[in-house]
Structures are given as C-alpha cells and as structure tokens.
Amino acid sequence: MILYTPLSETDIFPYSEEAFKSRQCVTYQGKEMYVEQSEDGSYQLLQLLSTDPQDFLDDRFTPGTVFR
C-alpha cells in the first residue's frame, strides 16, 4: 500500500507506549547511554550519548552490546 501524504510515518502509524516502557537513559562507566532492559534483567545498548568522538571508537560501547 502506498500513501501519498505530507505526514510522517509515525503520525499515521504511531508507536505504542508499551514498546518504550523498558527503555531508559543510564550512566555506565561514566558514559551516558540509552538502553533497553530485557526480561532476564540485562541491558542492551541502543545509543551512546556522548560528545567525545573517542567514545564511539571504544568497542565496549557498540550499539547492541549487552550489559549484565
């Protein structure tokens, strides 16, 4: 299906708030990051929030990394 509209996809198909309840911003090893908590209690890194370019070159802070 193709929709020809000036609206964004999220305006037409909004995300449920239930999907975002397990996501939060935390500080881990001095770095701010956006994580999602899984059912077993571990956290998966979604986004690193930093202004230091060296932080993004560190393999420990790659998106998808799981912290226990």
PyMOL commands that place a pseudoatom at each C-alpha (Angstrom):
pseudoatom trace, name=CA, resn=MET, resi=1, chain=A, elem=C, hetatm=0, pos=[0.000, 0.000, 0.000]
pseudoatom trace, name=CA, resn=ILE, resi=2, chain=A, elem=C, hetatm=0, pos=[1.322, 3.440, -0.901]
pseudoatom trace, name=CA, resn=LEU, resi=3, chain=A, elem=C, hetatm=0, pos=[0.155, 6.538, 0.952]
pseudoatom trace, name=CA, resn=TYR, resi=4, chain=A, elem=C, hetatm=0, pos=[0.711, 9.889, -0.727]
pseudoatom trace, name=CA, resn=THR, resi=5, chain=A, elem=C, hetatm=0, pos=[0.675, 12.270, 2.213]
pseudoatom trace, name=CA, resn=PRO, resi=6, chain=A, elem=C, hetatm=0, pos=[2.841, 15.009, 3.713]
pseudoatom trace, name=CA, resn=LEU, resi=7, chain=A, elem=C, hetatm=0, pos=[2.531, 13.356, 7.143]
pseudoatom trace, name=CA, resn=SER, resi=8, chain=A, elem=C, hetatm=0, pos=[5.337, 11.271, 8.584]
pseudoatom trace, name=CA, resn=GLU, resi=9, chain=A, elem=C, hetatm=0, pos=[5.017, 7.542, 9.099]
pseudoatom trace, name=CA, resn=THR, resi=10, chain=A, elem=C, hetatm=0, pos=[4.773, 7.936, 12.886]
pseudoatom trace, name=CA, resn=ASP, resi=11, chain=A, elem=C, hetatm=0, pos=[1.856, 10.355, 12.505]
pseudoatom trace, name=CA, resn=ILE, resi=12, chain=A, elem=C, hetatm=0, pos=[-0.097, 7.753, 10.564]
pseudoatom trace, name=CA, resn=PHE, resi=13, chain=A, elem=C, hetatm=0, pos=[1.093, 4.642, 12.432]
pseudoatom trace, name=CA, resn=PRO, resi=14, chain=A, elem=C, hetatm=0, pos=[2.009, 5.782, 15.976]
pseudoatom trace, name=CA, resn=TYR, resi=15, chain=A, elem=C, hetatm=0, pos=[4.169, 3.574, 18.177]
pseudoatom trace, name=CA, resn=SER, resi=16, chain=A, elem=C, hetatm=0, pos=[2.555, 2.062, 21.233]
pseudoatom trace, name=CA, resn=GLU, resi=17, chain=A, elem=C, hetatm=0, pos=[3.817, 3.394, 24.545]
pseudoatom trace, name=CA, resn=GLU, resi=18, chain=A, elem=C, hetatm=0, pos=[4.199, -0.182, 25.767]
pseudoatom trace, name=CA, resn=ALA, resi=19, chain=A, elem=C, hetatm=0, pos=[7.217, -0.606, 23.475]
pseudoatom trace, name=CA, resn=PHE, resi=20, chain=A, elem=C, hetatm=0, pos=[9.097, 2.209, 25.236]
pseudoatom trace, name=CA, resn=LYS, resi=21, chain=A, elem=C, hetatm=0, pos=[8.475, 1.277, 28.882]
pseudoatom trace, name=CA, resn=SER, resi=22, chain=A, elem=C, hetatm=0, pos=[11.625, -0.857, 29.058]
pseudoatom trace, name=CA, resn=ARG, resi=23, chain=A, elem=C, hetatm=0, pos=[13.891, 1.892, 27.640]
pseudoatom trace, name=CA, resn=GLN, resi=24, chain=A, elem=C, hetatm=0, pos=[15.771, 4.414, 29.761]
pseudoatom trace, name=CA, resn=CYS, resi=25, chain=A, elem=C, hetatm=0, pos=[18.837, 6.644, 29.917]
pseudoatom trace, name=CA, resn=VAL, resi=26, chain=A, elem=C, hetatm=0, pos=[21.568, 5.432, 32.274]
pseudoatom trace, name=CA, resn=THR, resi=27, chain=A, elem=C, hetatm=0, pos=[25.174, 6.209, 33.140]
pseudoatom trace, name=CA, resn=TYR, resi=28, chain=A, elem=C, hetatm=0, pos=[27.553, 3.251, 32.852]
pseudoatom trace, name=CA, resn=GLN, resi=29, chain=A, elem=C, hetatm=0, pos=[31.314, 3.617, 33.372]
pseudoatom trace, name=CA, resn=GLY, resi=30, chain=A, elem=C, hetatm=0, pos=[30.929, 7.396, 33.191]
pseudoatom trace, name=CA, resn=LYS, resi=31, chain=A, elem=C, hetatm=0, pos=[29.138, 7.346, 29.822]
pseudoatom trace, name=CA, resn=GLU, resi=32, chain=A, elem=C, hetatm=0, pos=[25.522, 8.360, 29.215]
pseudoatom trace, name=CA, resn=MET, resi=33, chain=A, elem=C, hetatm=0, pos=[23.622, 5.849, 27.131]
pseudoatom trace, name=CA, resn=TYR, resi=34, chain=A, elem=C, hetatm=0, pos=[20.142, 4.873, 26.064]
pseudoatom trace, name=CA, resn=VAL, resi=35, chain=A, elem=C, hetatm=0, pos=[19.436, 1.230, 26.924]
pseudoatom trace, name=CA, resn=GLU, resi=36, chain=A, elem=C, hetatm=0, pos=[16.606, -1.284, 26.816]
pseudoatom trace, name=CA, resn=GLN, resi=37, chain=A, elem=C, hetatm=0, pos=[16.086, -3.723, 29.667]
pseudoatom trace, name=CA, resn=SER, resi=38, chain=A, elem=C, hetatm=0, pos=[15.362, -7.295, 28.638]
pseudoatom trace, name=CA, resn=GLU, resi=39, chain=A, elem=C, hetatm=0, pos=[13.301, -9.847, 30.536]
pseudoatom trace, name=CA, resn=ASP, resi=40, chain=A, elem=C, hetatm=0, pos=[16.337, -11.504, 32.154]
pseudoatom trace, name=CA, resn=GLY, resi=41, chain=A, elem=C, hetatm=0, pos=[17.443, -8.211, 33.746]
pseudoatom trace, name=CA, resn=SER, resi=42, chain=A, elem=C, hetatm=0, pos=[20.284, -7.420, 31.362]
pseudoatom trace, name=CA, resn=TYR, resi=43, chain=A, elem=C, hetatm=0, pos=[20.510, -4.190, 29.370]
pseudoatom trace, name=CA, resn=GLN, resi=44, chain=A, elem=C, hetatm=0, pos=[21.116, -3.790, 25.648]
pseudoatom trace, name=CA, resn=LEU, resi=45, chain=A, elem=C, hetatm=0, pos=[22.824, -0.624, 24.454]
pseudoatom trace, name=CA, resn=LEU, resi=46, chain=A, elem=C, hetatm=0, pos=[20.678, 1.230, 21.919]
pseudoatom trace, name=CA, resn=GLN, resi=47, chain=A, elem=C, hetatm=0, pos=[22.502, 4.554, 21.650]
pseudoatom trace, name=CA, resn=LEU, resi=48, chain=A, elem=C, hetatm=0, pos=[25.625, 6.118, 23.143]
pseudoatom trace, name=CA, resn=LEU, resi=49, chain=A, elem=C, hetatm=0, pos=[25.068, 9.742, 24.164]
pseudoatom trace, name=CA, resn=SER, resi=50, chain=A, elem=C, hetatm=0, pos=[28.475, 11.415, 24.132]
pseudoatom trace, name=CA, resn=THR, resi=51, chain=A, elem=C, hetatm=0, pos=[30.248, 14.422, 22.672]
pseudoatom trace, name=CA, resn=ASP, resi=52, chain=A, elem=C, hetatm=0, pos=[33.665, 12.737, 22.785]
pseudoatom trace, name=CA, resn=PRO, resi=53, chain=A, elem=C, hetatm=0, pos=[34.493, 11.088, 19.422]
pseudoatom trace, name=CA, resn=GLN, resi=54, chain=A, elem=C, hetatm=0, pos=[36.845, 8.623, 21.165]
pseudoatom trace, name=CA, resn=ASP, resi=55, chain=A, elem=C, hetatm=0, pos=[33.872, 7.086, 22.997]
pseudoatom trace, name=CA, resn=PHE, resi=56, chain=A, elem=C, hetatm=0, pos=[32.409, 5.908, 19.697]
pseudoatom trace, name=CA, resn=LEU, resi=57, chain=A, elem=C, hetatm=0, pos=[35.651, 4.097, 18.803]
pseudoatom trace, name=CA, resn=ASP, resi=58, chain=A, elem=C, hetatm=0, pos=[35.539, 2.029, 22.009]
pseudoatom trace, name=CA, resn=ASP, resi=59, chain=A, elem=C, hetatm=0, pos=[34.242, -1.496, 21.284]
pseudoatom trace, name=CA, resn=ARG, resi=60, chain=A, elem=C, hetatm=0, pos=[32.640, -1.714, 24.737]
pseudoatom trace, name=CA, resn=PHE, resi=61, chain=A, elem=C, hetatm=0, pos=[30.033, 0.868, 23.706]
pseudoatom trace, name=CA, resn=THR, resi=62, chain=A, elem=C, hetatm=0, pos=[28.933, -0.556, 20.351]
pseudoatom trace, name=CA, resn=PRO, resi=63, chain=A, elem=C, hetatm=0, pos=[25.137, -0.495, 19.857]
pseudoatom trace, name=CA, resn=GLY, resi=64, chain=A, elem=C, hetatm=0, pos=[23.740, -3.935, 20.555]
pseudoatom trace, name=CA, resn=THR, resi=65, chain=A, elem=C, hetatm=0, pos=[26.197, -4.661, 23.371]
pseudoatom trace, name=CA, resn=VAL, resi=66, chain=A, elem=C, hetatm=0, pos=[24.578, -6.449, 26.324]
pseudoatom trace, name=CA, resn=PHE, resi=67, chain=A, elem=C, hetatm=0, pos=[25.434, -5.402, 29.902]
pseudoatom trace, name=CA, resn=ARG, resi=68, chain=A, elem=C, hetatm=0, pos=[24.652, -7.753, 32.760]
for i in range(1, 68): cmd.bond("trace and resi %d" % i, "trace and resi %d" % (i + 1))
show_as sticks, trace
zoom trace
